[in-house]
Amino acid sequence: MDAPAGTVTDLYRQHHPWLLGWLRARLGCPHNAADLAHDTFLRLLGNRRPVERLDEPRAYLTTIARGLVIDHWRRRDIEQAWTEAVAHLPEAQAPSPETRALAVEALLRIDAMLDGLRPKVREAFLLSQLDGLGYREIGTRLGVSERMVKKYMAQAMLACVLALEDGGGHGG
């Protein structure tokens, strides 16, 4: 069992080297590990849970860092997919770095929104939006009524609106 935490400064001094090593082992890159260790402590500062009450600081730091690692991999995969999707464009049509950053951020919001949907809601939404299927066809594929597909689509559309509202206020 870890010693109970004191202040965030104490927690940082006691556990930062360990966390950095833990992240390095998972990421294989000392620079990304340093960034995510930094982000872990920033996230800790933003939490409402007082660090003085942490009985197992390393377990808590690991939980935060694990989520950040998953986000890091997801972002990397989305950036790679975007890069591959636009790689065939002529140089004159290639997106600017700003456009690339905005597109990746939008894709990350969409990914998070889709990840938050129940599986059948997500599948109905994707069948409609990507495959162009009608509600009756989607219902047949999912084994549900057309009315249920309408409910699924309403849930997905609400999630889209909420994702747009969450993402829309950050651009300035």
C-alpha positions as CSV (number, residue, x, y, z in Angstrom):
1,M,0.0,0.0,0.0
2,D,1.2,3.5,-0.8
3,A,1.7,6.1,1.9
4,P,-1.2,8.5,2.0
5,A,-0.8,11.6,-0.1
6,G,-0.1,15.0,1.3
7,T,-0.3,17.9,-1.1
8,V,-0.2,17.7,-4.9
9,T,3.4,18.9,-4.6
10,D,4.2,16.0,-2.3
11,L,2.4,13.6,-4.6
12,Y,4.4,14.9,-7.5
13,R,7.7,14.6,-5.8
14,Q,7.0,11.1,-4.5
15,H,5.4,9.6,-7.5
16,H,6.3,11.5,-10.7
17,P,9.5,9.4,-11.4
18,W,7.5,6.2,-10.9
19,L,4.7,7.4,-13.1
20,L,7.1,8.6,-15.8
21,G,8.6,5.1,-15.9
22,W,5.2,3.4,-16.0
23,L,4.2,5.6,-18.9
24,R,7.5,5.1,-20.8
25,A,7.0,1.3,-20.6
26,R,3.6,1.6,-22.2
27,L,4.3,4.3,-24.8
28,G,7.9,3.5,-25.8
29,C,8.5,7.2,-26.2
30,P,10.1,9.3,-23.4
31,H,8.6,12.6,-24.8
32,N,5.0,11.3,-24.9
33,A,5.5,9.7,-21.5
34,A,6.7,13.1,-20.1
35,D,3.7,14.9,-21.7
36,L,1.2,12.4,-20.3
37,A,2.8,12.4,-16.9
38,H,2.5,16.2,-16.9
39,D,-1.2,15.9,-18.1
40,T,-1.9,13.3,-15.3
41,F,-0.9,15.8,-12.6
42,L,-2.8,18.6,-14.4
43,R,-5.9,16.4,-14.4
44,L,-5.2,15.7,-10.7
45,L,-5.2,19.5,-10.0
46,G,-8.5,19.8,-11.7
47,N,-10.2,17.0,-9.8
48,R,-12.5,17.8,-6.9
49,R,-11.2,14.9,-4.8
50,P,-8.7,16.2,-2.2
51,V,-5.3,14.5,-2.7
52,E,-4.9,14.4,1.1
53,R,-7.6,11.7,1.2
54,L,-5.9,9.4,-1.4
55,D,-5.0,6.1,0.4
56,E,-3.5,4.6,-2.8
57,P,-2.0,7.5,-4.8
58,R,-0.3,5.3,-7.3
59,A,-3.5,3.4,-8.1
60,Y,-5.3,6.8,-8.6
61,L,-2.5,8.2,-10.7
62,T,-2.5,5.0,-12.8
63,T,-6.2,5.3,-13.4
64,I,-5.9,8.8,-14.6
65,A,-2.8,8.0,-16.7
66,R,-4.4,4.9,-18.3
67,G,-7.3,7.0,-19.5
68,L,-4.8,9.5,-21.0
69,V,-2.9,6.7,-22.7
70,I,-6.1,5.4,-24.3
71,D,-6.9,9.0,-25.5
72,H,-3.4,9.3,-26.8
73,W,-3.6,6.1,-28.8
74,R,-7.1,7.0,-30.1
75,R,-5.8,10.4,-31.2
76,R,-2.8,8.8,-32.9
77,D,-5.1,6.4,-34.8
78,I,-7.4,9.1,-35.9
79,E,-4.5,11.4,-37.0
80,Q,-3.0,8.4,-39.0
81,A,-6.4,7.6,-40.6
82,W,-6.8,11.3,-41.6
83,T,-3.2,11.5,-43.0
84,E,-3.8,8.3,-45.1
85,A,-7.2,9.7,-46.3
86,V,-5.7,12.9,-47.7
87,A,-2.3,11.5,-48.7
88,H,-3.5,11.0,-52.3
89,L,-4.4,14.6,-52.8
90,P,-2.2,16.8,-55.0
91,E,0.0,19.1,-52.9
92,A,-2.0,22.2,-54.0
93,Q,-5.2,20.6,-52.5
94,A,-3.5,19.2,-49.3
95,P,-5.1,20.7,-46.2
96,S,-3.2,23.3,-44.2
97,P,-1.9,22.4,-40.7
98,E,-4.7,24.4,-39.3
99,T,-7.3,22.6,-41.3
100,R,-5.7,19.3,-40.3
101,A,-5.9,20.2,-36.7
102,L,-9.5,21.2,-36.9
103,A,-10.4,18.1,-38.8
104,V,-8.7,15.8,-36.3
105,E,-10.4,17.6,-33.4
106,A,-13.8,17.2,-35.1
107,L,-13.1,13.5,-35.7
108,L,-12.1,13.1,-32.1
109,R,-15.4,14.6,-31.0
110,I,-17.3,12.3,-33.4
111,D,-15.4,9.3,-32.1
112,A,-16.1,10.2,-28.5
113,M,-19.8,10.7,-29.3
114,L,-20.0,7.4,-31.1
115,D,-18.2,5.6,-28.3
116,G,-20.7,7.0,-25.9
117,L,-23.7,5.5,-27.7
118,R,-25.3,2.2,-26.9
119,P,-24.2,-0.4,-29.5
120,K,-27.5,-0.7,-31.4
121,V,-27.9,3.1,-31.4
122,R,-24.4,3.5,-32.8
123,E,-25.0,0.8,-35.4
124,A,-28.3,2.3,-36.5
125,F,-26.7,5.7,-36.8
126,L,-23.7,4.4,-38.9
127,L,-26.0,2.3,-41.1
128,S,-28.0,5.4,-41.8
129,Q,-25.2,7.9,-42.2
130,L,-22.4,5.8,-43.8
131,D,-24.4,3.1,-45.7
132,G,-27.4,5.3,-46.6
133,L,-29.9,2.7,-45.4
134,G,-33.5,3.6,-44.6
135,Y,-35.1,3.0,-41.3
136,R,-36.9,-0.1,-42.5
137,E,-33.7,-1.7,-43.8
138,I,-31.9,-0.8,-40.6
139,G,-34.7,-2.3,-38.5
140,T,-34.4,-5.5,-40.5
141,R,-30.6,-5.7,-40.0
142,L,-30.9,-5.0,-36.3
143,G,-33.9,-7.1,-35.7
144,V,-36.0,-4.2,-34.3
145,S,-39.0,-2.3,-35.4
146,E,-38.8,0.8,-37.6
147,R,-40.2,2.8,-34.7
148,M,-37.3,1.6,-32.5
149,V,-34.9,2.7,-35.3
150,K,-36.5,6.1,-35.1
151,K,-35.8,6.2,-31.4
152,Y,-32.2,5.1,-31.9
153,M,-31.7,7.8,-34.5
154,A,-33.2,10.5,-32.2
155,Q,-30.8,9.4,-29.5
156,A,-27.9,9.5,-31.9
157,M,-28.9,12.9,-33.3
158,L,-29.2,14.3,-29.7
159,A,-25.7,13.0,-29.0
160,C,-24.5,14.8,-32.2
161,V,-26.0,18.1,-31.1
162,L,-24.5,17.8,-27.6
163,A,-21.1,17.0,-29.1
164,L,-21.3,20.1,-31.4
165,E,-22.3,22.2,-28.4
166,D,-19.4,20.9,-26.3
167,G,-16.9,21.3,-29.2
168,G,-18.3,24.6,-30.5
169,G,-17.2,26.8,-27.7
170,H,-13.5,26.1,-27.8
171,G,-12.6,27.7,-31.1
172,G,-12.7,31.3,-30.1
